[in-house]
Amino acid sequence: MNQSIQFPDREEWHIEYQAVVFPALVGGMQVFCAISKLVLAQRFGEHTAEEYLNLFRSHRWDLEEEAEVLINAQQEDAQGWYWLS
């Protein structure tokens, strides 16, 4: 699938999902990507929500690459979200 994917710097901590949620623009359409607190803790250790957001920002390029792979493989969940694992 050859499509343009852009990741605007609009990540946020989503309290309900306990995850960092970040948008992607795929061919001009917005989709949502996320990485849960559990996955972040497995990768980086236990932290506060604010620290997880900062860790996301520190590792943005790698995490966006992972999201791009999921998007290209059309690995969205039932709600159309792409969850990093």
C-alpha atoms as one frame of an Amber mdcrd trajectory, in Angstrom:
protein
   0.000   0.000   0.000   1.644   3.207  -1.162   0.145   6.061   0.810   1.332
   9.152   2.556   1.297   8.870   6.358   1.942  11.900   8.539   2.044  12.136
  12.326   1.159  15.592  13.675   2.571  16.441  17.112  -0.774  16.126  18.932
  -0.255  13.212  21.279  -2.088  13.173  24.597  -2.627  10.968  27.608  -6.079
   9.416  27.388  -7.349   8.741  30.921 -10.158   6.372  29.910  -7.882   4.156
  27.801  -4.820   4.603  30.052  -2.771   5.156  26.909  -0.883   7.716  24.893
  -3.089   8.445  21.885  -1.677  10.082  18.772  -3.267  10.868  15.405  -1.993
   9.943  11.977  -3.056  11.365   8.655  -3.356   8.615   6.064  -4.026   9.906
   2.584  -5.629  12.970   4.170  -7.891  10.962   6.508  -7.301  11.052  10.275
  -6.866   7.778  12.148  -5.877   7.181  15.748  -2.925   5.254  17.073  -2.261
   4.387  20.699   0.147   2.689  23.035  -1.207   1.534  26.389   0.218   2.161
  29.833   0.862  -1.581  30.126   2.963  -1.683  26.947   4.791   1.509  27.919
   5.545   0.037  31.357   6.851  -3.176  29.775   9.182  -1.162  27.542  10.251
   1.655  29.858   9.279   0.697  33.425   6.569   2.088  35.697   5.968   5.847
  35.434   3.292   8.493  35.871   0.989   9.483  33.011   2.998  12.662  32.404
   6.228  10.680  32.314   4.725   8.219  29.808   3.822  11.148  27.585   7.395
  12.430  27.820   8.740   8.941  27.084   6.513   8.807  24.011   7.961  12.128
  22.866  11.497  10.896  23.480  10.871   7.757  21.408   8.472   9.349  18.922
  10.313   8.336  15.732  10.522   4.655  16.634   6.917   4.492  17.854   5.619
   6.285  14.764   7.525   3.786  12.601   5.768   0.948  14.438   2.411   2.661
  13.893   3.208   3.107  10.199   3.808  -0.645   9.872   0.429  -1.345  11.518
  -1.330   1.165   9.273   0.247  -0.248   6.110  -0.711  -3.772   7.209  -4.257
  -2.557   7.962  -4.042  -3.906  11.528  -6.722  -1.683  13.061  -9.038  -2.849
  15.833 -12.845  -2.984  15.611 -13.051   0.775  16.253 -10.460   1.567  13.564
  -7.621   2.312  16.002  -4.024   1.104  15.656  -2.606  -0.188  18.955   1.133
  -0.663  19.387   2.044  -3.813  21.274
